[in-house]
Amino acid sequence: MTATTINVHLAHRSLAPRGANPLAELFAAAYQGVQRLGKLLHREPDHFESVQAVLAMAREYERTQPGFAADLRAAACRFDGELDR
């Protein structure tokens, strides 16, 4: 029994319409730019700043509502403790 190997060369045929690749690259670049802009605009506040702001609010309420001020301090301390984990 004999075997024969035949190599057939075919030309690569592009199925995409003319101009589709540059348009797709342009759209991808615009999409990535919008994503970067969204990340810049949606910056999360620093956790240290948040805890300090709640403690400052607790100091403001200390005279008029000491119970509420104590709750604010407890929440700030609890939140600060969760960040250490």
N, CA, C and O of each residue as an XYZ file, in Angstrom:
340
protein
N       0.846     -1.169      0.000
C       0.000      0.000      0.000
C       0.894      1.234      0.000
O       1.859      1.307      0.760
N       0.575      2.195     -0.845
C       1.373      3.401     -0.953
C       0.523      4.603     -0.566
O      -0.701      4.578     -0.695
N       1.172      5.638     -0.098
C       0.480      6.873      0.296
C       1.064      8.027     -0.496
O       2.262      8.063     -0.775
N       0.224      8.945     -0.845
C       0.656     10.111     -1.598
C       0.223     11.360     -0.844
O      -0.923     11.456     -0.406
N       1.123     12.306     -0.691
C       0.809     13.565     -0.021
C       0.707     14.650     -1.077
O       1.587     14.801     -1.925
N      -0.376     15.399     -1.011
C      -0.581     16.490     -1.955
C      -0.739     17.781     -1.155
O      -1.596     17.839     -0.272
N       0.041     18.799     -1.425
C      -0.071     20.110     -0.800
C      -0.807     21.031     -1.752
O      -0.372     21.236     -2.885
N      -1.924     21.588     -1.294
C      -2.720     22.497     -2.112
C      -2.624     23.886     -1.491
O      -2.926     24.055     -0.309
N      -2.215     24.863     -2.257
C      -2.085     26.223     -1.779
C      -3.284     27.035     -2.233
O      -3.608     27.080     -3.420
N      -3.935     27.674     -1.279
C      -5.093     28.503     -1.591
C      -4.789     29.945     -1.200
O      -4.101     30.201     -0.212
N      -5.293     30.852     -1.960
C      -5.135     32.270     -1.639
C      -6.084     32.623     -0.493
O      -7.229     32.172     -0.451
N      -5.578     33.444      0.441
C      -6.406     33.873      1.575
C      -7.431     34.884      1.090
O      -7.090     35.885      0.459
N      -8.664     34.612      1.390
C      -9.739     35.490      0.953
C     -10.313     36.206      2.172
O     -10.737     35.558      3.129
N     -10.330     37.526      2.143
C     -10.872     38.313      3.240
C     -12.383     38.437      3.064
O     -12.866     38.844      2.008
N     -13.117     38.083      4.106
C     -14.573     38.134      4.032
C     -15.128     39.463      4.527
O     -16.311     39.743      4.335
N     -14.304     40.277      5.153
C     -14.769     41.561      5.681
C     -14.879     42.574      4.541
O     -14.057     42.572      3.625
N     -15.890     43.436      4.597
C     -16.010     44.473      3.571
C     -14.826     45.437      3.629
O     -14.170     45.578      4.661
N     -14.574     46.084      2.516
C     -13.461     47.022      2.439
C     -13.674     48.148      3.463
O     -14.762     48.719      3.533
N     -12.653     48.464      4.247
C     -12.733     49.536      5.231
C     -13.242     49.079      6.590
O     -13.302     49.879      7.524
N     -13.612     47.805      6.719
C     -14.156     47.328      7.990
C     -13.078     47.271      9.074
O     -13.338     47.623     10.225
N     -11.887     46.836      8.718
C     -10.817     46.726      9.722
C     -10.408     48.086     10.285
O     -10.308     48.206     11.506
N     -10.168     49.110      9.480
C      -9.827     50.415     10.064
C     -10.972     50.991     10.898
O     -10.740     51.622     11.929
N     -12.197     50.771     10.450
C     -13.346     51.269     11.203
C     -13.466     50.544     12.554
O     -13.794     51.160     13.567
N     -13.198     49.239     12.556
C     -13.243     48.482     13.811
C     -12.145     48.947     14.763
O     -12.377     49.055     15.968
N     -10.958     49.221     14.239
C      -9.870     49.714     15.091
C     -10.189     51.091     15.653
O      -9.867     51.380     16.805
N     -10.812     51.935     14.857
C     -11.210     53.264     15.321
C     -12.262     53.160     16.420
O     -12.185     53.865     17.426
N     -13.235     52.288     16.230
C     -14.276     52.095     17.243
C     -13.671     51.545     18.539
O     -14.037     51.988     19.628
N     -12.746     50.581     18.427
C     -12.113     50.009     19.621
C     -11.322     51.068     20.378
O     -11.358     51.105     21.607
N     -10.609     51.928     19.659
C      -9.842     52.990     20.311
C     -10.767     53.980     21.012
O     -10.478     54.425     22.123
N     -11.888     54.327     20.359
C     -12.846     55.246     20.978
C     -13.472     54.621     22.218
O     -13.662     55.298     23.228
N     -13.791     53.338     22.146
C     -14.387     52.638     23.286
C     -13.422     52.598     24.472
O     -13.825     52.829     25.613
N     -12.151     52.304     24.200
C     -11.160     52.276     25.274
C     -10.959     53.666     25.868
O     -10.739     53.796     27.072
N     -11.032     54.702     25.042
C     -10.909     56.068     25.542
C     -12.058     56.436     26.465
O     -11.854     57.079     27.494
N     -13.269     56.026     26.096
C     -14.435     56.302     26.944
C     -14.321     55.540     28.261
O     -14.693     56.062     29.311
N     -13.811     54.314     28.215
C     -13.617     53.553     29.454
C     -12.616     54.245     30.373
O     -12.853     54.354     31.576
N     -11.505     54.713     29.818
C     -10.504     55.416     30.642
C     -11.080     56.689     31.243
O     -10.829     57.004     32.406
N     -11.855     57.419     30.445
C     -12.475     58.647     30.942
C     -13.453     58.343     32.066
O     -13.509     59.066     33.060
N     -14.219     57.279     31.909
C     -15.158     56.884     32.959
C     -14.454     56.522     34.250
O     -14.932     56.849     35.336
N     -13.308     55.841     34.138
C     -12.555     55.490     35.345
C     -12.001     56.730     36.025
O     -11.942     56.791     37.253
N     -11.593     57.721     35.239
C     -11.080     58.962     35.829
C     -12.182     59.744     36.536
O     -11.959     60.314     37.604
N     -13.367     59.771     35.939
C     -14.467     60.540     36.520
C     -15.099     59.834     37.710
O     -15.662     60.486     38.589
N     -15.012     58.517     37.746
C     -15.649     57.754     38.824
C     -14.597     57.309     39.837
O     -14.510     56.131     40.184
N     -13.809     58.258     40.299
C     -12.773     57.958     41.284
C     -13.412     57.765     42.648
O     -14.164     58.615     43.123
N     -13.107     56.653     43.260
C     -13.626     56.371     44.597
C     -12.882     57.249     45.604
O     -11.677     57.459     45.472
N     -13.596     57.763     46.609
C     -12.902     58.572     47.621
C     -11.952     57.706     48.439
O     -12.173     56.507     48.611
N     -10.914     58.323     48.928
C      -9.939     57.631     49.764
C     -10.621     57.225     51.063
O     -11.359     58.015     51.651
N     -10.379     55.995     51.514
C     -11.046     55.499     52.723
C     -10.639     56.296     53.955
O     -11.453     56.517     54.851
N      -9.394     56.724     54.001
C      -8.945     57.522     55.134
C      -9.721     58.832     55.201
O     -10.124     59.267     56.279
N      -9.932     59.467     54.031
C     -10.701     60.717     53.988
C     -12.133     60.479     54.438
O     -12.706     61.324     55.125
N     -12.723     59.351     54.067
C     -14.106     59.050     54.448
C     -14.229     58.897     55.963
O     -15.145     59.447     56.574
N     -13.309     58.153     56.562
C     -13.346     57.947     58.008
C     -13.145     59.279     58.727
O     -13.833     59.561     59.709
N     -12.220     60.093     58.253
C     -11.981     61.388     58.877
C     -13.201     62.297     58.754
O     -13.500     63.053     59.677
N     -13.904     62.233     57.635
C     -15.103     63.060     57.455
C     -16.207     62.643     58.424
O     -16.911     63.495     58.968
N     -16.360     61.337     58.643
C     -17.393     60.862     59.580
C     -17.024     61.256     61.008
O     -17.899     61.632     61.789
N     -15.749     61.175     61.358
C     -15.331     61.597     62.700
C     -15.523     63.099     62.898
O     -15.895     63.534     63.988
N     -15.274     63.891     61.863
C     -15.513     65.328     61.952
C     -17.004     65.614     62.135
O     -17.375     66.511     62.892
N     -17.853     64.862     61.451
C     -19.297     65.038     61.611
C     -19.724     64.669     63.034
O     -20.600     65.311     63.612
N     -19.104     63.638     63.588
C     -19.417     63.234     64.963
C     -19.062     64.349     65.940
O     -19.802     64.593     66.893
N     -17.925     65.038     65.713
C     -17.551     66.154     66.590
C     -18.556     67.299     66.492
O     -18.816     67.984     67.481
N     -19.121     67.508     65.303
C     -20.111     68.576     65.133
C     -21.409     68.267     65.879
O     -22.047     69.178     66.407
N     -21.805     67.003     65.929
C     -23.066     66.616     66.572
C     -22.905     66.318     68.060
O     -23.894     66.011     68.725
N     -21.698     66.397     68.598
C     -21.449     66.004     69.981
C     -22.301     66.788     70.980
O     -22.844     66.192     71.910
N     -22.433     68.097     70.817
C     -23.201     68.914     71.776
C     -24.698     68.692     71.668
O     -25.383     68.547     72.681
N     -25.205     68.664     70.457
C     -26.662     68.609     70.283
C     -27.210     67.197     70.334
O     -28.291     66.984     70.884
N     -26.496     66.216     69.775
C     -26.998     64.836     69.742
C     -25.852     63.874     70.071
O     -25.267     63.272     69.171
N     -25.535     63.731     71.358
C     -24.387     62.893     71.724
C     -24.562     61.418     71.344
O     -23.579     60.743     71.038
N     -25.776     60.922     71.359
C     -26.012     59.522     70.985
C     -25.705     59.283     69.508
O     -25.091     58.281     69.141
N     -26.140     60.220     68.673
C     -25.881     60.110     67.236
C     -24.380     60.235     66.959
O     -23.834     59.542     66.101
N     -23.723     61.132     67.703
C     -22.274     61.296     67.543
C     -21.539     60.005     67.920
O     -20.581     59.614     67.254
N     -21.993     59.350     68.987
C     -21.373     58.086     69.398
C     -21.572     57.014     68.322
O     -20.663     56.232     68.044
N     -22.768     56.982     67.719
C     -23.017     56.030     66.640
C     -22.113     56.303     65.437
O     -21.604     55.371     64.814
N     -21.918     57.573     65.114
C     -21.039     57.923     63.997
C     -19.598     57.488     64.266
O     -18.930     56.943     63.388
N     -19.128     57.736     65.495
C     -17.766     57.325     65.842
C     -17.616     55.808     65.789
O     -16.602     55.294     65.317
N     -18.631     55.094     66.274
C     -18.577     53.629     66.247
C     -18.551     53.115     64.809
O     -17.811     52.185     64.492
N     -19.360     53.723     63.942
C     -19.376     53.299     62.536
C     -18.034     53.577     61.867
O     -17.546     52.758     61.089
N     -17.435     54.731     62.167
C     -16.140     55.065     61.579
C     -15.065     54.089     62.047
O     -14.235     53.647     61.254
N     -15.082     53.755     63.334
C     -14.095     52.818     63.858
C     -14.301     51.414     63.288
O     -13.330     50.719     62.989
N     -15.539     51.002     63.139
C     -15.834     49.688     62.577
C     -15.375     49.622     61.120
O     -14.773     48.636     60.695
N     -15.664     50.677     60.361
C     -15.262     50.727     58.955
C     -13.741     50.737     58.838
O     -13.176     50.072     57.970
N     -13.086     51.484     59.706
C     -11.621     51.563     59.688
C     -11.017     50.201     60.033
O      -9.984     49.823     59.481
N     -11.650     49.472     60.932
C     -11.166     48.141     61.303
C     -11.333     47.137     60.164
O     -10.515     46.227     60.027
N     -12.377     47.284     59.345
C     -12.589     46.383     58.216
C     -11.527     46.583     57.140
O     -11.213     45.654     56.396
N     -10.977     47.786     57.057
C      -9.965     48.061     56.038
C      -8.639     47.391     56.368
O      -7.842     47.126     55.469
N      -8.393     47.112     57.651
C      -7.119     46.510     58.058
C      -7.042     45.036     57.708
O      -5.946     44.476     57.680
N      -8.159     44.394     57.441
C      -8.162     42.948     57.169
C      -7.552     42.623     55.847
O      -7.479     41.453     55.471
